[in-house]
Amino acid sequence: MPKARSFAAKLAHETSDEGKVICPKCNSEIKKIKLVRSKKSKAGGWSPKYDFVSICKCNEKEILSGKI
């Protein structure tokens, strides 16, 4: 059976609280994003470094600005 693709189904999925983690400080949903940084290898080239970071309204600006 294919996934429901109607607007009502998407809205119902988005508004449900099942499985969502809420930040106690800012009361917003905590989402996991994949952060890609470039790191220099010992051979002199550059390679990507992948990190998974939890993000909410508290730390969104500092993570997305690249200060971490």
C-alpha positions, 0 to 999 in steps of 0.5 A, a space after each residue: 500500500 503506498 504512502 498517504 500523500 494528501 495534505 491532510 495526512 501530512 498535517 496529521 503526521 506533523 501535528 502528532 507528538 508521538 516520538 518527538 523529543 521536546 527541549 525543556 529550555 525552549 519548549 521546541 522539538 529537538 531534531 537531529 541533523 547531519 553536519 558536514 565539515 571538511 578536515 585536512 588529512 595527513 596526506 595534505 588533502 581534504 575530506 568530509 567529516 560527518 557528525 550528527 547533532 541534536 538541534 533546537 531553538 536554544 543552539 540553532 544559531 551557533 550550530 548553523 553559523 559554524 562556531 562549533 
